[in-house]
Amino acid sequence: MHNKVKEVLTVRYAHSDGCVAAKIKEYPGCMTEVDDLADLEWNLYDALSSHTGRTIPEGSITWIWQEVSEDD
């Protein structure tokens, strides 16, 4: 058994006017199940578009990962 990795993803996105928005959401401990980051990225774009009511341009999301090892 190797150490579990706790991953926290902070998502930031840029408004169409070029301003950077505040942190949208943190996803503690739920990223280890994701096999395909491309699918995750499209899902996040869709979710952010729905949340903000505006189209989020491709490439405007900044991914900020923090990984913390935890012993079993």
LUMGUTOR-893614 format. One record per atom (N, C-alpha, C): residue in one letter; x, z, y. Coordinates in Angstrom, 2 decimals, always signed. Layout:
<rs>
<r aa="a" px="X" pz="Z" py="Y"/>
...
</rs>
This chain:
<rs>
<r aa="m" px="+0.85" pz="+0.00" py="-1.20"/>
<r aa="m" px="+0.00" pz="+0.00" py="+0.00"/>
<r aa="m" px="+0.88" pz="+0.00" py="+1.25"/>
<r aa="h" px="+0.55" pz="-0.87" py="+2.17"/>
<r aa="h" px="+1.25" pz="-0.85" py="+3.44"/>
<r aa="h" px="+0.41" pz="-0.12" py="+4.48"/>
<r aa="n" px="+1.01" pz="+0.15" py="+5.60"/>
<r aa="n" px="+0.28" pz="+0.85" py="+6.65"/>
<r aa="n" px="-0.87" pz="+0.01" py="+7.15"/>
<r aa="k" px="-1.96" pz="+0.67" py="+7.46"/>
<r aa="k" px="-3.06" pz="-0.02" py="+8.12"/>
<r aa="k" px="-2.65" pz="-0.32" py="+9.56"/>
<r aa="v" px="-3.13" pz="-1.42" py="+10.07"/>
<r aa="v" px="-2.85" pz="-1.76" py="+11.46"/>
<r aa="v" px="-4.16" pz="-1.69" py="+12.23"/>
<r aa="k" px="-4.19" pz="-0.84" py="+13.21"/>
<r aa="k" px="-5.35" pz="-0.74" py="+14.09"/>
<r aa="k" px="-5.11" pz="-1.68" py="+15.25"/>
<r aa="e" px="-6.03" pz="-2.61" py="+15.46"/>
<r aa="e" px="-5.84" pz="-3.60" py="+16.50"/>
<r aa="e" px="-6.91" pz="-3.44" py="+17.57"/>
<r aa="v" px="-6.50" pz="-3.46" py="+18.81"/>
<r aa="v" px="-7.43" pz="-3.42" py="+19.92"/>
<r aa="v" px="-7.25" pz="-4.69" py="+20.73"/>
<r aa="l" px="-8.32" pz="-5.41" py="+20.92"/>
<r aa="l" px="-8.27" pz="-6.65" py="+21.69"/>
<r aa="l" px="-8.98" pz="-6.44" py="+23.02"/>
<r aa="t" px="-8.27" pz="-6.69" py="+24.10"/>
<r aa="t" px="-8.87" pz="-6.66" py="+25.42"/>
<r aa="t" px="-9.01" pz="-8.11" py="+25.88"/>
<r aa="v" px="-10.19" pz="-8.48" py="+26.29"/>
<r aa="v" px="-10.45" pz="-9.87" py="+26.70"/>
<r aa="v" px="-10.60" pz="-9.94" py="+28.20"/>
<r aa="r" px="-9.86" pz="-10.83" py="+28.80"/>
<r aa="r" px="-10.03" pz="-11.10" py="+30.22"/>
<r aa="r" px="-10.35" pz="-12.59" py="+30.37"/>
<r aa="y" px="-11.11" pz="-12.92" py="+31.38"/>
<r aa="y" px="-11.39" pz="-14.33" py="+31.59"/>
<r aa="y" px="-11.37" pz="-14.65" py="+33.08"/>
<r aa="a" px="-11.13" pz="-15.90" py="+33.40"/>
<r aa="a" px="-11.05" pz="-16.33" py="+34.79"/>
<r aa="a" px="-12.37" pz="-16.96" py="+35.21"/>
<r aa="h" px="-12.87" pz="-16.58" py="+36.36"/>
<r aa="h" px="-14.04" pz="-17.24" py="+36.93"/>
<r aa="h" px="-13.66" pz="-18.65" py="+37.36"/>
<r aa="s" px="-14.66" pz="-19.49" py="+37.52"/>
<r aa="s" px="-14.41" pz="-20.88" py="+37.91"/>
<r aa="s" px="-13.76" pz="-20.96" py="+39.30"/>
<r aa="d" px="-13.89" pz="-19.91" py="+40.11"/>
<r aa="d" px="-13.26" pz="-19.93" py="+41.43"/>
<r aa="d" px="-11.81" pz="-19.48" py="+41.37"/>
<r aa="g" px="-11.32" pz="-19.20" py="+40.18"/>
<r aa="g" px="-9.92" pz="-18.86" py="+40.01"/>
<r aa="g" px="-9.62" pz="-17.37" py="+40.02"/>
<r aa="c" px="-10.61" pz="-16.55" py="+40.36"/>
<r aa="c" px="-10.39" pz="-15.12" py="+40.35"/>
<r aa="c" px="-10.41" pz="-14.59" py="+38.92"/>
<r aa="v" px="-9.62" pz="-13.59" py="+38.67"/>
<r aa="v" px="-9.59" pz="-13.00" py="+37.33"/>
<r aa="v" px="-10.55" pz="-11.82" py="+37.29"/>
<r aa="a" px="-11.42" pz="-11.86" py="+36.33"/>
<r aa="a" px="-12.43" pz="-10.80" py="+36.21"/>
<r aa="a" px="-11.83" pz="-9.53" py="+35.63"/>
<r aa="a" px="-12.55" pz="-8.46" py="+35.75"/>
<r aa="a" px="-12.14" pz="-7.20" py="+35.13"/>
<r aa="a" px="-12.26" pz="-7.31" py="+33.62"/>
<r aa="k" px="-11.70" pz="-6.36" py="+32.95"/>
<r aa="k" px="-11.76" pz="-6.31" py="+31.49"/>
<r aa="k" px="-13.22" pz="-6.40" py="+31.03"/>
<r aa="i" px="-13.48" pz="-7.26" py="+30.04"/>
<r aa="i" px="-14.84" pz="-7.43" py="+29.56"/>
<r aa="i" px="-15.19" pz="-6.40" py="+28.50"/>
<r aa="k" px="-14.40" pz="-6.35" py="+27.44"/>
<r aa="k" px="-14.74" pz="-5.47" py="+26.35"/>
<r aa="k" px="-13.52" pz="-5.24" py="+25.48"/>
<r aa="e" px="-13.47" pz="-4.07" py="+24.86"/>
<r aa="e" px="-12.44" pz="-3.80" py="+23.87"/>
<r aa="e" px="-13.10" pz="-3.81" py="+22.50"/>
<r aa="y" px="-12.36" pz="-4.30" py="+21.53"/>
<r aa="y" px="-12.85" pz="-4.38" py="+20.16"/>
<r aa="y" px="-11.96" pz="-3.54" py="+19.26"/>
<r aa="p" px="-12.15" pz="-2.22" py="+19.24"/>
<r aa="p" px="-11.24" pz="-1.39" py="+18.46"/>
<r aa="p" px="-11.49" pz="-1.52" py="+16.96"/>
<r aa="g" px="-10.42" pz="-1.77" py="+16.22"/>
<r aa="g" px="-10.47" pz="-1.68" py="+14.77"/>
<r aa="g" px="-11.28" pz="-2.74" py="+14.04"/>
<r aa="c" px="-11.73" pz="-3.79" py="+14.71"/>
<r aa="c" px="-12.61" pz="-4.75" py="+14.04"/>
<r aa="c" px="-11.95" pz="-6.10" py="+13.85"/>
<r aa="m" px="-10.69" pz="-6.26" py="+14.27"/>
<r aa="m" px="-10.07" pz="-7.58" py="+14.23"/>
<r aa="m" px="-9.42" pz="-7.88" py="+12.88"/>
<r aa="t" px="-9.20" pz="-6.88" py="+12.05"/>
<r aa="t" px="-8.49" pz="-7.10" py="+10.80"/>
<r aa="t" px="-9.29" pz="-7.96" py="+9.83"/>
<r aa="e" px="-10.60" pz="-8.08" py="+10.04"/>
<r aa="e" px="-11.45" pz="-8.86" py="+9.15"/>
<r aa="e" px="-11.47" pz="-10.33" py="+9.54"/>
<r aa="v" px="-10.90" pz="-10.66" py="+10.67"/>
<r aa="v" px="-10.99" pz="-12.04" py="+11.17"/>
<r aa="v" px="-9.89" pz="-12.88" py="+10.54"/>
<r aa="d" px="-10.29" pz="-13.94" py="+9.85"/>
<r aa="d" px="-9.33" pz="-14.82" py="+9.19"/>
<r aa="d" px="-8.95" pz="-16.00" py="+10.08"/>
<r aa="d" px="-9.85" pz="-16.42" py="+10.92"/>
<r aa="d" px="-9.63" pz="-17.65" py="+11.67"/>
<r aa="d" px="-9.79" pz="-17.36" py="+13.17"/>
<r aa="l" px="-8.66" pz="-17.27" py="+13.86"/>
<r aa="l" px="-8.72" pz="-16.94" py="+15.29"/>
<r aa="l" px="-9.41" pz="-18.03" py="+16.10"/>
<r aa="a" px="-9.34" pz="-19.28" py="+15.63"/>
<r aa="a" px="-10.03" pz="-20.35" py="+16.35"/>
<r aa="a" px="-11.53" pz="-20.10" py="+16.35"/>
<r aa="d" px="-12.08" pz="-19.71" py="+15.20"/>
<r aa="d" px="-13.51" pz="-19.39" py="+15.14"/>
<r aa="d" px="-13.83" pz="-18.21" py="+16.04"/>
<r aa="l" px="-12.96" pz="-17.20" py="+16.00"/>
<r aa="l" px="-13.16" pz="-16.03" py="+16.86"/>
<r aa="l" px="-13.17" pz="-16.44" py="+18.32"/>
<r aa="e" px="-12.23" pz="-17.33" py="+18.69"/>
<r aa="e" px="-12.14" pz="-17.76" py="+20.08"/>
<r aa="e" px="-13.41" pz="-18.46" py="+20.53"/>
<r aa="w" px="-13.92" pz="-19.39" py="+19.71"/>
<r aa="w" px="-15.16" pz="-20.08" py="+20.08"/>
<r aa="w" px="-16.31" pz="-19.11" py="+20.18"/>
<r aa="n" px="-16.38" pz="-18.14" py="+19.24"/>
<r aa="n" px="-17.45" pz="-17.15" py="+19.29"/>
<r aa="n" px="-17.36" pz="-16.32" py="+20.57"/>
<r aa="l" px="-16.14" pz="-15.99" py="+20.99"/>
<r aa="l" px="-15.98" pz="-15.21" py="+22.21"/>
<r aa="l" px="-16.38" pz="-16.01" py="+23.44"/>
<r aa="y" px="-16.02" pz="-17.30" py="+23.45"/>
<r aa="y" px="-16.44" pz="-18.14" py="+24.58"/>
<r aa="y" px="-17.96" pz="-18.17" py="+24.67"/>
<r aa="d" px="-18.61" pz="-18.36" py="+23.51"/>
<r aa="d" px="-20.07" pz="-18.37" py="+23.49"/>
<r aa="d" px="-20.64" pz="-17.04" py="+23.96"/>
<r aa="a" px="-20.07" pz="-15.95" py="+23.45"/>
<r aa="a" px="-20.56" pz="-14.62" py="+23.81"/>
<r aa="a" px="-20.37" pz="-14.34" py="+25.30"/>
<r aa="l" px="-19.21" pz="-14.71" py="+25.84"/>
<r aa="l" px="-18.96" pz="-14.48" py="+27.26"/>
<r aa="l" px="-19.86" pz="-15.36" py="+28.12"/>
<r aa="s" px="-20.09" pz="-16.59" py="+27.67"/>
<r aa="s" px="-20.97" pz="-17.48" py="+28.42"/>
<r aa="s" px="-22.38" pz="-16.91" py="+28.48"/>
<r aa="s" px="-22.85" pz="-16.41" py="+27.33"/>
<r aa="s" px="-24.17" pz="-15.79" py="+27.29"/>
<r aa="s" px="-24.22" pz="-14.54" py="+28.16"/>
<r aa="h" px="-23.15" pz="-13.75" py="+28.09"/>
<r aa="h" px="-23.10" pz="-12.47" py="+28.81"/>
<r aa="h" px="-23.08" pz="-12.68" py="+30.33"/>
<r aa="t" px="-22.36" pz="-13.69" py="+30.77"/>
<r aa="t" px="-22.19" pz="-13.89" py="+32.21"/>
<r aa="t" px="-23.16" pz="-14.92" py="+32.78"/>
<r aa="g" px="-23.81" pz="-15.69" py="+31.90"/>
<r aa="g" px="-24.73" pz="-16.70" py="+32.37"/>
<r aa="g" px="-24.04" pz="-17.90" py="+32.98"/>
<r aa="r" px="-22.78" pz="-18.09" py="+32.67"/>
<r aa="r" px="-22.04" pz="-19.23" py="+33.20"/>
<r aa="r" px="-21.10" pz="-19.77" py="+32.13"/>
<r aa="t" px="-20.68" pz="-21.00" py="+32.29"/>
<r aa="t" px="-19.76" pz="-21.60" py="+31.33"/>
<r aa="t" px="-18.37" pz="-21.03" py="+31.54"/>
<r aa="i" px="-17.74" pz="-20.59" py="+30.47"/>
<r aa="i" px="-16.37" pz="-20.09" py="+30.54"/>
<r aa="i" px="-15.45" pz="-21.24" py="+30.16"/>
<r aa="p" px="-14.62" pz="-21.72" py="+31.08"/>
<r aa="p" px="-13.78" pz="-22.88" py="+30.79"/>
<r aa="p" px="-12.79" pz="-22.61" py="+29.66"/>
<r aa="e" px="-12.56" pz="-23.62" py="+28.83"/>
<r aa="e" px="-11.58" pz="-23.49" py="+27.76"/>
<r aa="e" px="-10.22" pz="-23.16" py="+28.35"/>
<r aa="g" px="-9.52" pz="-22.23" py="+27.72"/>
<r aa="g" px="-8.20" pz="-21.84" py="+28.19"/>
<r aa="g" px="-8.22" pz="-20.74" py="+29.23"/>
<r aa="s" px="-9.41" pz="-20.25" py="+29.60"/>
<r aa="s" px="-9.48" pz="-19.25" py="+30.66"/>
<r aa="s" px="-9.44" pz="-17.82" py="+30.12"/>
<r aa="i" px="-9.51" pz="-17.67" py="+28.81"/>
<r aa="i" px="-9.46" pz="-16.33" py="+28.23"/>
<r aa="i" px="-8.01" pz="-15.92" py="+27.99"/>
<r aa="t" px="-7.67" pz="-14.72" py="+28.40"/>
<r aa="t" px="-6.36" pz="-14.16" py="+28.11"/>
<r aa="t" px="-6.51" pz="-13.14" py="+26.99"/>
<r aa="w" px="-5.72" pz="-13.30" py="+25.93"/>
<r aa="w" px="-5.77" pz="-12.37" py="+24.80"/>
<r aa="w" px="-4.69" pz="-11.31" py="+24.99"/>
<r aa="i" px="-5.09" pz="-10.05" py="+24.93"/>
<r aa="i" px="-4.13" pz="-8.96" py="+25.07"/>
<r aa="i" px="-4.26" pz="-8.07" py="+23.83"/>
<r aa="w" px="-3.26" pz="-8.17" py="+22.95"/>
<r aa="w" px="-3.31" pz="-7.42" py="+21.69"/>
<r aa="w" px="-2.49" pz="-6.15" py="+21.80"/>
<r aa="q" px="-3.01" pz="-5.09" py="+21.20"/>
<r aa="q" px="-2.24" pz="-3.87" py="+21.05"/>
<r aa="q" px="-2.38" pz="-3.44" py="+19.59"/>
<r aa="e" px="-1.26" pz="-3.36" py="+18.89"/>
<r aa="e" px="-1.29" pz="-2.98" py="+17.49"/>
<r aa="e" px="-0.65" pz="-1.61" py="+17.31"/>
<r aa="v" px="-1.33" pz="-0.75" py="+16.57"/>
<r aa="v" px="-0.82" pz="+0.59" py="+16.31"/>
<r aa="v" px="-0.83" pz="+0.82" py="+14.81"/>
<r aa="s" px="+0.32" pz="+1.06" py="+14.21"/>
<r aa="s" px="+0.40" pz="+1.30" py="+12.77"/>
<r aa="s" px="-0.10" pz="+2.71" py="+12.45"/>
<r aa="e" px="-0.84" pz="+2.78" py="+11.36"/>
<r aa="e" px="-1.34" pz="+4.08" py="+10.90"/>
<r aa="e" px="-1.00" pz="+4.23" py="+9.43"/>
<r aa="d" px="-0.47" pz="+5.38" py="+9.05"/>
<r aa="d" px="-0.17" pz="+5.63" py="+7.64"/>
<r aa="d" px="-1.45" pz="+5.87" py="+6.87"/>
<r aa="d" px="-1.46" pz="+5.42" py="+5.61"/>
<r aa="d" px="-2.62" pz="+5.69" py="+4.76"/>
<r aa="d" px="-2.70" pz="+7.16" py="+4.39"/>
</rs>
